[in-house]
């Protein structure tokens, strides 16, 4: 039995998508992550409009990642045909030279390996409590909204 004192969601999807790559292949990895996000959202919720928007934003935000600018994020909403709002949190990071401790890398026998991580949250609230949580997350000025969301949900709305 659902309680109106707890947030309720039509979609509550949180994913970590990552891809390893070698020098100068970051955009190929971002393209694979974008397609993986499209598949994950469609499998979870069959929400093609959300999946397309997220895929396109990953490609756009991913184009700005480099070894110098190794973190980027975007937070946005989508108004759905049924009048509901989808809240999307997207945080990306490029982790350079993840194999630097490998002795083969140190002596130059293997190329530098890097990793792109994409933290993705898609939420579609169905009651006022859930909608207020989303609005609050979007209004705060913390750097990592996804981490803040999970911490908040754990301590404030834990259903254990």
N, C-alpha and C positions, 0 to 999 in steps of 0.2 A: 504494500500500500504506500503510495507516494504521499509525502507530507508537504504542505505548502510552506513549512518552515525551513525547508532545504531546497537548494537550487536544483532545478530540473532542466535537462538538456535534450534537444533533438539530436545534436551532434556534439560530442565531446571527444575530439581526436587530438592526440599528442604523439608526434613522431620525431625520432632522431634519424635523419638520413645522412649517410656519409659515403664518400668515394675517395679512394686513394689515387694519386696520379704522379707522374714524373714530370720533370721540368717542361714548361710551356704547353701542358695539356689541360690546364684548369677549365677552360670553357667546355671541353668534351665531358669532363666529370660533372660540371654544373648541368649540362644538358641531360645527362643520365639521371641525376638527382631530380630534376624538374619532371621527367617522365615518371620516375618512381613515385613522386608526390601525387601526380595525376592519378596513377593507378591506385595508390593507397586511399585517397579521398573517395574515389568512385567505388572501390570495394567496400569501404566502411559505410558510406552514406548514399551512394548513387546520386551525388549532387554534382552533375557535370559542370554547371556554371561556376561553382566554387572551385572545382578542380582545374578548370581552364584558367581562371584568374590567378590561382596560386602558382600554377606552372609558369605563366607569363611573368609574374612578379619575381619568381626565383631566377628566371633567365635575365631579367632586367637588373636586379640587385647583384646577381652573380657576376655580371659584366663589370662591376666596379671593384671586385675583389682583386687583390694582387698581393705580392709578398710585403709591400709597404702598407697598404690599406687592407689589413687582414680580418677586419670585422665590419659587419654592416647589418642593419636591421630595417624592417618595415612593418608597420602595424596599420591595418586598414579594415574597413567594414564593407560589406556588400549587402544591399537591400535585395531581398529575395522576392520572387513573384507573389508569394503568399503573405507578404507584408512583414515577415520576420527579418531580423538582421543577423548576418554572419559576422563574427569577429575573428580576424586572422592575425596571428602573431608569427612573425618570421624573423629568425635570427640566424645569421650565417657567419662562419669563421673559416679562415684559411690557416691551417696549422702547417708551417713550413718545416721541412727537413725532419720528418718523424723518424727517420732511420739514422740519425747522426751518431747514435751510440754503436751502430753496427761497424765492426772493424773493417769490413769490405768497403763500406762507404768512406771510412776515414782514409783509406789508402787509395781511393779513387777507382776501385774496381766495379762499383755499382753507382748508378745515378742517385741523386737526391730524390727521396720520395716525400710527397706532401699529402695532406688530407683536407678535404672540404667537408665541414659539418654544417648541416642545416637542421635547426630546431624549429619545429612547426607545430602550432596549435590552431585548431579550427573549432570554434564554439558557436553553437546556435542555441540560445536560451529559449525555454518555453514558459518560464514564469518570471515574475517581477524580481525575485531575489537573484536569480541567475543573471538577468539583464542588468541589474545594478552592479553585480560583481564585474561584469564585462566593462561597463561604463567606468567604474572605478579604476580598473586595470589600465584603461586607455588614458585616464586623466592624470595618473601619477607620473613623476619624472624620474623613475629609476632606470638604470641602464639595461637590466635584464628583466623584462616584464614576464617572460615565461617562468623563470625561477621564482619571481615574486608571486605569480599566480598559484603555483603549486605549493609554495610555503603557506600562503594565505588559506588555500583550500584545506590543507592538512590541519592547520591549527584552529581555524574558525569553523569550517563546515565538515569536520571529520565525522563520518557516520559509523565509526567502529563502536 
